[in-house]
Every structure is written in structure tokens, then in C-alpha cells.
Amino acid sequence: MIYGSYKNARNAAWQCLIDFDIKELPVKPSMIAKQLGIKIIKNSSINELSEGESGATYLIKSKWYIVYNDTEPRQRCRFTVAHELGHILLGHIMCDKHYARTFDTSRPTIEQEADVFAARLLAPACVLWGLDIHTAREISELCDISLTAAQVRAERMEILYSRNKFLTSPLEKKVYSNFQSYIQQKR
């Protein structure tokens, strides 16, 4: 992924944490959606998703909808909803008024951006750093995300730890400040 795309998605996740005054983990993407007026729908209620789709975003008559595959584990559903929020908040242009989340290996840039957004929203690096969290298991439990997503996050965290790249952005500093009490309580 091009660094500029990564940086925009990361910054959008930080801005979301700030805008919605999120101060503790696990982040609740459903609450963000509710505050934005986005309706979240279980696929079992409408059977809209195709085979292999975890979620989709729809824009119908100026109203946003997120459909998620509620047969998947709860942690994966949370990530899917955060991913779909990423599409909306990153301003991805809609094709056929629909985005779908799959695990296809040849993922377009907008899908990668939505993944970056979701991971940084649900498991912000500065908070993990503030709590000295390193392992996928710790990240999974603390952030209520799947072990698979947590493993990807843990790998990125190790790169950040080795480079000591924390609190270098004003946005990240603000996120860290918002989580300060939570970090002190959890230590």
C-alpha cells in the first residue's frame, strides 16, 4: 500500500477516536455508527451478503447502512463493522452503491485502507504502547478483536516498538491524551 493511503487511513482512525471522545478499550464501532446515524443490520435479517462476504456498506437515499455476517465470531463482526465505517469515513466513492468486505487475496487499495482504518480504530498503537502490550493474545483480549487481526497488529507494533515511533503526530498525541486515565488504571 502506498504510504500516503496508509497515513490517510491511520489519521482518519485517530480523528474518529478524537471526534467521538473515545477514552477506553474496547472501542465500540456500533456506538460510532449510531452517533453517525448509520444503521447496522445483521445479514441473517435480510440475507443480502453473497457467499464469502463478511460485510457490506450501502448508501440508499442518502442513508448509510452496514450489513455484517452475524454467523461469524463476534470479534470478526466488530472488525467488519469498523472496516465498513472506514469506507464511509474515508469517503470511498461508491460503485453500484455497495461495498463488500471479503478476504480475497488481491484486495483493492480501498479495501486495504478500510482494514488499516479498522485496525487503528480498534487497536490504537499509542494506547497499546502506553500499556506495554506486545503479544497478539494480549491485543486480542484487550481490544476484543480476532486473534488473526491481533497477530497482524502485533507484527506492526513490533516494528513501531523497534523504531520507537509513538506520539510523533499531533493527532496521535491527542488520542493518547484522551486515553491517559484508562492507561493509568490498566497498568
N, C-alpha and C positions, 0 to 999 in steps of 0.2 A: 504494500500500500504506500502511496506517495505520502511523505511526511506531512505536507500541508493538509491533506484529507484527515490523517490521523489527528493532527493538532486541533483542527476544527471540531472533530467529534469529541475529543477529550475535553476541550474548552466548553463545548455545549453541555456536557455532562456536569462539569463543575458549576456552570452558570445555573443549571437546573437545580442542583443541590442548594445553591445560594438563594435562588428565587423562591424556592418552596420552603426555605428556612429549615432544612433537614439537619438534625443535630445528633442523630444516633443511628446505629445499625441494628437490625437490617432495614435498609431503605424499602419503603412500600410503594412500588410503582403504581399500584392500583389507586392509592391516595393522590398521587400526582395526576393521574388520568382523570380522576373525579374532579379535582380542582380545576382542571383544564376543560371540563365538560365533555370529555371523551368517554364514550360508553364502551365497556369491556363486556364481551359476550363469550360464554362457553360454546365451543363448537358443538357439543352434544345437544345444545338447544336449537341449533339451526342447520347443522350439517353442511357447512359452506366450504370447509377446507378440503383440499384434494389429498390423496394418499401421499404421505411423506412431508406434508406441510405441518409446521408447528404453530404457525400463527399467520395472520394477515391483517393489513390495515386497509380500511375503506373510507372514502370520502363520498358521502351521499347527501346531496342538497345542503352543502356547507357544514355538515356534521360529521365528525370523525368517529369511527368505530374500530375497535380492535377485537378480533376473534382469535381465540387461542385453543389449542388442542388440550382439552381438560383430561384426556386419558393419559397424558404424560405426567411424570413426577412433578410435585408442587414446585420444587426448586427450578426445574426447567421451565415451567409455566411462568414463574416470576421473571426469569431471564427473557423469555419470549415477549412478555408484555413490555419490559424495559426496552427491548430491541425495537418493537413496533413504535413505542414512544419516540425512540431515536429517529425513526423515519419521519415522524411528524415534526419534531422539534428541529431537526436538521434541514427541514424544508425540501425534502426529496420530491422531485417532480413526479406526479402520479402518471403512470401509464395504465390505461383502462381502469382508472380509479381504484387500483388494487395493488398491494404489495404482499408477498407471501414469504414467510421465513421457512427455509428448508436447510438441509445440511449437505447440499450439493458441494462438491469439491472445487468446482470452477465458479466461485461466487463473485458476482459483480462488485465493483467498488462501493456502491451504496449499501450493499449487504454487509460488507466489511466495516464500513463506517457505523452502521447501526449496531454491530457487535461491539465495536470499540466504545460507543456511547453507553451501551448496556453494562458492559464490564466496569467502566469507570464510574457509572452512576451507582451500581450495586456494591462495588468494592473499591472505593476511592483510595488511591495509593498513599496519600498523606495520612489517612486515618490508620491504614494497616501499618505504616511506618511508625506512627505515633504509639501504636500498641505493640510494636516489635513482633509483628505477625510475619511468619515466613512460609509455613507449610500449606499445601493445598487443603489438608484436612482442617486446619485452623481457619483458613479463609472460607471454606465451605460452611462450617458451623457458624462462624461469626456473621457472615453476610447472607446466609440462607440461600446459597447457590449450589448447583450441582458440583460434584467432585471434578467432573470434566472441565467445567468452566473455571473452577477454582485452580485447577492444575495449570491452565493457560495463564491465569492471573498470577500465580506463584512464580512461574517462569519469568514473566515480565518484571515482577517485583524484585527478583534476584538481580536482574540487570540494573534496575534502579538502585538497589542497595549497593551494588559493586561500584556504581558511578556516583553514589551519594547525591542523587538528583531529586531532591524533595524541596518543596517550598521555594521554587525558583520563579514562580508566576504569581502575580497579584491575586488571580482567581484562586489558585491553589492555597495561598496563604489565608484567604477568606474562608474557604471550605474548612481548613484546619482550625481556624479560629472558632467557627461555628460548632465544631465537634470537640472543642477543648474540654469542656466539662465531662462529656461522655468518655473521652480518652482517660482523663484523670480517675474517673470512677472505675474503669475496667482494668487499670494497671494493677 
